């Protein structure tokens, strides 16, 4: 991995993209020599997808939107050439890598378990995806780090897996309540505006 003093990952992503471009040329040579497409797809996962996924939770949150689009464009080329059966995106790979590592580090015997925040003391609140306290973030860089990003991202992720119906029901109920409040607010605002116009017109 290539680290920069400003915690940007531009050099690292550019290096990965250059490596992937060379390996895509290798794929074309293998295809020209008659390698079956099924075997080419195995080579793609071994040489390109694994290259992007290497230590992805450590640097994936710091990727700019421009470089994000460049990586997705490379995945689109792989799909267009038939080297992959499914369309991949950096967001999907990052979510999976984050969830896998976060699930592993929750074990007490994991080497990264000590970096997790303490478990919340109050246990009579509504169920969440993990029992840890949410840290306070003062900078945007801190929010993009793996531990903080995972703690905030996977509050409901596990609930959607274990209890999808009840969790989605709670989300829909909350959304309906917000819509109802917005409707009431707009109605009151329109009535107040109408009364104000009537008062001004009578004067």
C-alpha positions as CSV (number, residue, x, y, z in Angstrom):
1,X,0.0,0.0,0.0
2,X,1.1,3.6,-0.7
3,X,0.3,6.1,2.0
4,X,0.3,9.9,1.6
5,X,0.9,12.5,4.3
6,X,-2.6,14.0,3.7
7,X,-4.3,10.6,4.1
8,X,-5.4,10.5,0.5
9,X,-5.2,7.3,-1.5
10,X,-4.6,8.8,-5.0
11,X,-1.2,7.3,-5.5
12,X,-2.3,3.9,-4.2
13,X,-5.4,3.8,-6.5
14,X,-3.4,5.0,-9.5
15,X,-0.9,2.3,-8.9
16,X,-3.6,-0.3,-8.6
17,X,-5.3,0.9,-11.8
18,X,-2.0,0.8,-13.7
19,X,-1.4,-2.8,-12.5
20,X,-5.0,-3.8,-13.5
21,X,-4.5,-2.2,-16.9
22,X,-1.4,-4.4,-17.5
23,X,-3.2,-7.5,-16.3
24,X,-6.2,-6.7,-18.6
25,X,-3.7,-6.7,-21.5
26,X,-2.5,-10.1,-20.3
27,X,-6.2,-11.3,-20.3
28,X,-6.5,-10.3,-24.0
29,X,-3.4,-12.2,-24.8
30,X,-4.7,-15.3,-23.0
31,X,-8.0,-15.0,-24.8
32,X,-6.2,-14.6,-28.2
33,X,-4.3,-17.8,-27.5
34,X,-7.6,-19.7,-27.0
35,X,-8.1,-19.8,-23.2
36,X,-11.8,-20.6,-22.5
37,X,-13.8,-17.8,-21.1
38,X,-14.6,-19.7,-17.9
39,X,-10.9,-20.0,-17.0
40,X,-10.4,-16.3,-18.0
41,X,-12.9,-15.4,-15.3
42,X,-10.9,-17.3,-12.7
43,X,-7.8,-15.4,-13.8
44,X,-9.7,-12.1,-13.5
45,X,-10.6,-12.8,-9.9
46,X,-7.1,-13.9,-9.1
47,X,-5.2,-11.0,-10.7
48,X,-7.6,-8.0,-10.7
49,X,-10.4,-8.4,-8.2
50,X,-8.0,-9.7,-5.5
51,X,-5.6,-6.8,-6.2
52,X,-8.4,-4.2,-5.6
53,X,-9.7,-6.1,-2.6
54,X,-6.3,-6.3,-0.9
55,X,-6.5,-4.4,2.4
56,X,-9.6,-2.7,1.0
57,X,-11.1,-1.8,4.5
58,X,-7.9,0.2,5.3
59,X,-8.0,2.5,2.2
60,X,-11.4,2.2,0.7
61,X,-13.0,4.8,2.8
62,X,-10.5,7.5,1.7
63,X,-11.0,7.1,-2.0
64,X,-12.2,10.3,-3.7
65,X,-15.3,10.3,-5.9
66,X,-13.2,10.7,-9.1
67,X,-11.0,7.6,-8.4
68,X,-14.2,5.8,-7.3
69,X,-15.6,6.3,-10.7
70,X,-12.4,5.2,-12.4
71,X,-12.4,1.9,-10.5
72,X,-16.1,1.3,-11.4
73,X,-15.3,2.1,-15.0
74,X,-12.7,-0.6,-15.0
75,X,-15.2,-3.1,-13.7
76,X,-17.6,-2.1,-16.4
77,X,-15.0,-2.8,-19.0
78,X,-14.4,-6.3,-17.5
79,X,-18.2,-6.9,-17.7
80,X,-18.4,-5.6,-21.3
81,X,-15.5,-7.9,-22.5
82,X,-17.2,-10.9,-20.8
83,X,-14.5,-11.5,-18.3
84,X,-17.0,-11.3,-15.4
85,X,-20.5,-12.6,-15.2
86,X,-21.7,-10.0,-12.7
87,X,-21.1,-6.3,-12.5
88,X,-18.8,-5.4,-9.6
89,X,-18.4,-2.0,-8.0
90,X,-16.0,-0.6,-5.4
91,X,-18.9,0.1,-3.0
92,X,-20.1,-3.5,-3.1
93,X,-16.6,-4.8,-2.5
94,X,-16.0,-2.3,0.3
95,X,-19.2,-3.2,2.1
96,X,-18.5,-6.9,1.9
97,X,-14.9,-6.5,3.1
98,X,-15.9,-4.2,5.9
99,X,-18.6,-6.5,7.1
100,X,-16.3,-9.6,6.9
101,X,-13.5,-7.9,8.9
102,X,-15.8,-6.2,11.4
103,X,-17.6,-9.6,12.0
104,X,-14.2,-11.3,12.6
105,X,-12.8,-8.6,14.8
106,X,-15.7,-8.9,17.2
107,X,-14.3,-12.2,18.4
108,X,-12.2,-11.8,21.5
109,X,-9.3,-13.8,20.1
110,X,-9.0,-11.5,17.1
111,X,-5.9,-9.3,16.9
112,X,-7.9,-6.2,16.2
113,X,-10.6,-6.7,18.9
114,X,-8.9,-4.3,21.3
115,X,-9.5,-1.3,18.9
116,X,-13.3,-1.6,19.3
117,X,-15.0,0.8,21.7
118,X,-16.4,-0.5,25.0
119,X,-19.8,-2.2,25.0
120,X,-22.7,0.1,25.9
121,X,-23.9,-0.3,29.5
122,X,-27.6,0.4,28.9
123,X,-29.1,-2.7,27.4
124,X,-32.8,-1.8,27.4
125,X,-32.6,0.3,24.2
126,X,-33.9,-1.0,20.9
127,X,-31.8,-3.7,19.2
128,X,-28.9,-2.7,17.1
129,X,-26.5,-4.5,14.8
130,X,-23.7,-4.4,17.4
131,X,-23.4,-3.7,21.2
132,X,-20.7,-1.1,21.0
133,X,-20.8,2.6,21.8
134,X,-20.7,4.9,18.9
135,X,-17.7,7.2,19.0
136,X,-17.9,11.0,18.6
137,X,-16.3,12.1,15.4
138,X,-14.9,15.6,15.1
139,X,-13.2,15.4,11.7
140,X,-14.3,13.9,8.3
141,X,-11.1,11.9,8.1
142,X,-11.9,10.2,11.4
143,X,-15.4,9.3,10.1
144,X,-13.8,7.6,7.0
145,X,-11.6,5.3,9.1
146,X,-12.5,1.6,9.1
147,X,-13.6,1.1,12.7
148,X,-15.7,4.3,12.9
149,X,-17.2,3.7,9.5
150,X,-18.1,0.1,10.4
151,X,-19.6,1.1,13.7
152,X,-22.0,3.6,12.1
153,X,-22.7,1.5,8.9
154,X,-23.5,-1.8,10.6
155,X,-25.9,-0.5,13.2
156,X,-28.8,-2.0,11.2
157,X,-26.9,-4.2,8.8
158,X,-27.0,-7.3,11.0
159,X,-30.6,-6.6,11.9
160,X,-31.6,-6.6,8.3
161,X,-30.0,-10.1,8.0
162,X,-31.5,-11.6,11.2
163,X,-34.8,-9.8,11.3
164,X,-35.5,-8.3,7.9
165,X,-39.3,-8.0,8.2
166,X,-39.3,-6.3,11.6
167,X,-36.3,-4.1,10.8
168,X,-37.8,-2.9,7.5
169,X,-41.1,-2.5,9.2
170,X,-39.6,-0.1,11.8
171,X,-37.8,1.8,9.0
172,X,-41.0,2.1,7.0
173,X,-43.0,3.3,10.1
174,X,-40.4,5.9,10.8
175,X,-40.5,7.1,7.2
176,X,-44.3,7.3,7.3
177,X,-44.2,9.3,10.5
178,X,-41.7,11.7,9.0
179,X,-43.9,12.0,5.9
180,X,-47.0,12.7,8.0
181,X,-45.2,15.4,10.0
182,X,-44.0,17.0,6.8
183,X,-47.5,16.9,5.4
184,X,-48.9,18.5,8.6
185,X,-46.2,21.2,8.6
186,X,-46.9,22.0,4.9
187,X,-50.6,22.2,5.6
188,X,-50.2,24.5,8.5
189,X,-47.7,26.7,6.5
190,X,-50.2,27.0,3.7
191,X,-53.1,27.9,6.0
192,X,-50.9,30.5,7.7
193,X,-49.9,31.9,4.4
194,X,-53.5,32.1,3.2
195,X,-54.6,33.9,6.4
196,X,-51.7,36.3,6.0
197,X,-52.7,37.1,2.4
198,X,-56.3,37.6,3.4
199,X,-55.4,40.0,6.2
200,X,-53.1,42.0,4.0
201,X,-55.9,42.1,1.3
202,X,-58.5,43.4,3.7
203,X,-56.2,46.1,4.9
